[in-house]
Amino acid sequence: MKNILTIAGSDSCGGAGIQADLKTMSALGVYGMSVITAITAQNSMGVHAVQEVSEDMIRMQLEAIFDDIEVDAIKIGMLSSSTVIKTILSTLKKYSCKNIVIDTVMLSKNRYKLLQDEGMADLKKLIALGTVVTPNIPEAEVLANMKIKNENDMIEAGKKIQSLGAKNILIKGGHREDNCTDVLLLENREVLKFPEVRISTKHTHGTGCTLSSAIASFIGKGYSVEESVKLSKEYITEAIRNSFPLGKGIGPLGHLIDLYKKANIEY
């Protein structure tokens, strides 16, 4: 059993953040652990409030795990401020952590700002530790300081983000209008494209969290970055295909669809 750590915010409705990460890790056969960076009040309609966990508590959560348990890979999600990012950055360096997947969470689906402006410079420093960084197009535009209109722009933005020090960059194409192809820039400068048929559903809450935690899970199990992304894409496509309504807004993915089917659950 491989041990995978998620460092992220808590989602009170269970579709994203820590909760989505742990469901994904369980589905993929690894042992999931968590360090909570913030508590959110959110539901299917969106994020309503965020309260950070203190710097000391974040550091103590990290140290409690690293002092006792071997961590095979780390997924990093929502980090809301410069203070939080600096705490995590210094602690990861202290323990010489490896296999770090960074989901550069900036805005929720209802446009709630999850990363404060003053944290951007420190986020770029954290990105330098990334084995894989997984921005969507709006996030890549911010990180690369450019507009992205097509695949060539995605590649150019990926190169700029790589220049921050990250090894591999996966720019997600879900925000594109023409198609939803993802573009992966590998450490050796090879560019891979992952075309996908867009699934007709509005229930996509937690897709970024799910994909990044899946990639961390496969990397922790010893797969290459290319294979980890490929397998994670297969997993999340099935999870989106089996997403379901919850509440009045955007529902969650079917993270544990195999268990739901065995339990004869209808939704």
C-alpha positions in Angstrom: 0.0 0.0 0.0 1.4 3.4 -1.0 0.8 6.4 1.2 -0.4 9.6 -0.6 -0.8 12.9 1.2 -3.2 15.7 0.2 -2.6 19.2 1.4 -5.7 21.2 0.6 -8.9 22.8 1.8 -12.0 21.0 3.2 -15.2 21.0 1.1 -18.3 20.9 3.4 -20.4 19.3 0.7 -17.8 16.6 -0.1 -17.4 17.1 -3.8 -14.0 18.8 -4.0 -10.9 19.5 -1.9 -9.8 17.0 0.8 -12.9 15.0 0.5 -12.6 14.4 -3.2 -8.9 13.7 -2.9 -9.5 10.9 -0.3 -12.3 9.4 -2.3 -10.0 9.3 -5.4 -7.1 7.8 -3.5 -9.3 5.1 -2.0 -10.8 4.3 -5.5 -7.2 4.0 -6.9 -6.0 1.6 -4.1 -3.6 3.9 -2.1 -3.8 5.1 1.5 -4.9 8.7 1.6 -3.8 11.1 4.3 -4.6 14.8 4.7 -3.3 18.2 5.9 -6.2 20.7 6.0 -5.2 24.2 5.0 -8.6 25.9 5.2 -12.2 25.2 6.0 -14.8 26.2 3.4 -18.5 26.7 3.7 -19.7 25.5 0.3 -22.4 23.5 -1.4 -23.4 22.6 -4.9 -24.2 26.3 -5.5 -20.6 27.5 -4.7 -18.2 28.7 -2.0 -19.7 31.0 0.5 -16.9 31.5 3.0 -13.3 30.4 3.7 -11.5 30.3 7.1 -7.8 29.5 7.1 -6.2 27.0 9.4 -3.4 28.7 11.4 0.2 28.6 10.3 1.3 26.6 13.3 -1.5 24.0 12.9 -0.6 23.5 9.3 3.0 23.0 10.1 2.2 20.6 13.0 -0.1 18.5 10.8 2.7 18.2 8.2 5.4 17.4 10.8 3.1 14.8 12.5 2.9 12.9 9.2 6.5 13.3 8.0 8.0 12.3 11.4 6.1 9.0 11.4 5.0 7.9 8.0 6.7 7.4 4.7 4.9 9.6 2.1 5.1 8.2 -1.5 3.6 11.3 -3.2 1.9 14.6 -2.3 -1.0 16.4 -3.9 -1.3 20.1 -3.1 -4.6 21.9 -3.7 -6.1 25.0 -2.2 -3.7 27.4 -0.5 -5.4 30.7 0.3 -2.5 33.0 1.4 1.1 33.8 1.3 1.5 32.7 4.9 0.0 29.3 4.2 2.2 28.8 1.1 5.4 29.8 2.9 4.7 27.4 5.8 4.1 24.5 3.4 7.1 25.4 1.2 9.5 25.5 4.1 8.3 22.3 5.6 8.4 20.4 2.3 12.0 21.6 1.8 12.9 20.6 5.4 11.8 17.0 4.7 13.1 16.8 1.2 9.7 15.8 -0.2 9.4 14.2 -3.6 6.7 13.4 -6.1 4.7 16.6 -5.6 1.6 17.3 -7.7 0.4 20.9 -7.5 -3.1 21.9 -8.5 -2.9 25.7 -8.8 -6.4 26.4 -7.3 -7.3 30.1 -7.6 -11.0 30.5 -8.2 -14.0 28.3 -7.4 -16.6 27.5 -10.1 -18.8 30.4 -8.8 -15.7 32.7 -9.1 -15.0 32.9 -5.3 -11.3 33.9 -5.0 -9.5 31.0 -3.2 -6.0 32.4 -3.5 -5.4 36.0 -2.4 -3.4 38.2 -4.7 -0.5 38.6 -2.3 0.1 34.8 -2.4 0.8 34.6 -6.1 4.6 35.3 -5.8 4.9 32.6 -3.2 2.8 30.1 -5.2 5.3 30.5 -8.1 8.1 29.6 -5.6 6.2 26.5 -4.5 5.7 25.5 -8.2 9.4 25.1 -8.4 9.1 22.0 -6.3 6.4 20.5 -8.5 6.9 17.1 -10.2 3.6 17.9 -12.0 1.7 21.2 -12.0 -1.9 21.0 -13.3 -3.4 24.5 -14.1 -6.5 25.0 -16.1 -6.5 27.6 -18.8 -7.5 30.6 -16.6 -4.9 29.6 -14.1 -2.2 29.1 -16.7 -3.0 32.5 -18.2 -2.3 34.1 -14.8 0.9 32.1 -14.2 2.3 32.7 -17.7 0.9 36.2 -17.9 -0.6 35.7 -21.4 -3.9 34.9 -23.1 -4.5 31.3 -24.2 -6.7 30.9 -27.3 -5.4 27.7 -28.9 -3.1 24.7 -28.4 -0.1 26.6 -29.4 -0.8 29.1 -26.7 -1.2 26.3 -24.2 2.2 25.0 -25.1 3.8 28.4 -24.9 2.2 29.0 -21.5 3.4 25.6 -20.3 6.9 26.5 -21.2 6.7 29.7 -19.2 5.4 27.9 -16.2 8.1 25.3 -16.6 10.6 28.1 -16.4 9.5 28.7 -12.8 11.2 25.3 -12.0 8.5 22.7 -12.3 9.4 19.6 -14.1 6.2 18.7 -15.9 3.1 20.9 -16.8 -0.3 19.6 -17.6 -2.6 22.4 -18.9 -6.2 21.2 -18.7 -8.4 22.1 -21.7 -11.8 22.0 -20.1 -12.3 25.7 -20.5 -11.7 25.6 -24.3 -14.7 26.1 -26.6 -13.4 24.1 -29.6 -12.4 20.9 -27.7 -11.2 19.8 -24.3 -7.7 18.5 -25.2 -5.2 18.6 -22.4 -1.5 19.4 -23.1 1.3 17.8 -21.2 4.8 19.3 -21.3 7.3 16.8 -20.1 10.6 17.5 -18.4 12.5 16.4 -21.5 10.5 19.1 -23.5 8.4 16.5 -25.2 4.8 17.7 -25.7 1.9 15.2 -25.5 -1.8 15.8 -26.2 -4.7 14.1 -24.6 -7.8 14.6 -26.7 -11.1 13.8 -25.1 -14.7 13.9 -26.1 -16.6 16.4 -23.9 -19.2 14.7 -21.7 -22.5 16.5 -21.7 -23.1 17.2 -18.0 -23.0 20.2 -15.6 -22.1 18.0 -12.7 -18.3 18.5 -12.6 -17.7 19.7 -9.1 -14.1 18.8 -8.0 -12.7 17.8 -11.4 -9.4 19.6 -10.8 -9.0 18.1 -7.3 -9.8 14.7 -8.5 -7.4 14.7 -11.5 -4.4 16.0 -9.5 -5.0 13.5 -6.6 -5.3 10.7 -9.2 -2.0 11.7 -10.8 -0.3 11.8 -7.3 -1.7 8.3 -6.6 -0.3 6.8 -9.8 3.1 8.5 -9.4 3.2 7.2 -5.8 2.6 3.7 -7.1 5.6 4.0 -9.4 4.1 5.0 -12.7 5.9 7.5 -15.0 4.4 11.0 -15.3 3.1 10.2 -18.8 1.5 7.0 -17.7 0.1 8.6 -14.5 -1.6 11.3 -16.5 -3.0 8.8 -19.0 -4.4 6.6 -16.3 -5.8 9.6 -14.4 -7.5 10.8 -17.5 -9.2 7.5 -17.9 -10.3 7.5 -14.3 -11.7 11.0 -14.3 -13.5 10.5 -17.6 -15.4 7.6 -16.0 -16.0 9.6 -12.9 -17.5 12.5 -14.9 -19.5 10.1 -17.0 -21.0 8.8 -13.7 -21.4 12.2 -12.0 -24.7 12.9 -10.4 -27.0 15.7 -9.1 -26.6 16.9 -5.6 -28.5 19.9 -4.2 -29.6 22.7 -6.5 -26.3 23.3 -8.4 -23.3 21.5 -9.7 -23.1 17.9 -8.5 -20.1 15.8 -7.7 -18.2 13.1 -9.7 -18.8 9.4 -9.3 -15.4 8.9 -7.5 -16.5 5.5 -6.1 -18.8 4.4 -8.9 -17.7 0.7 -8.6 -18.7 0.7 -4.9 -22.0 2.5 -5.7 -22.8 -0.2 -8.3 -22.0 -3.0 -5.9 -24.3 -1.5 -3.3 -27.1 -1.2 -6.0 -27.3 2.5 -5.3 -29.5 4.5 -7.8 -28.9 8.2 -8.2 
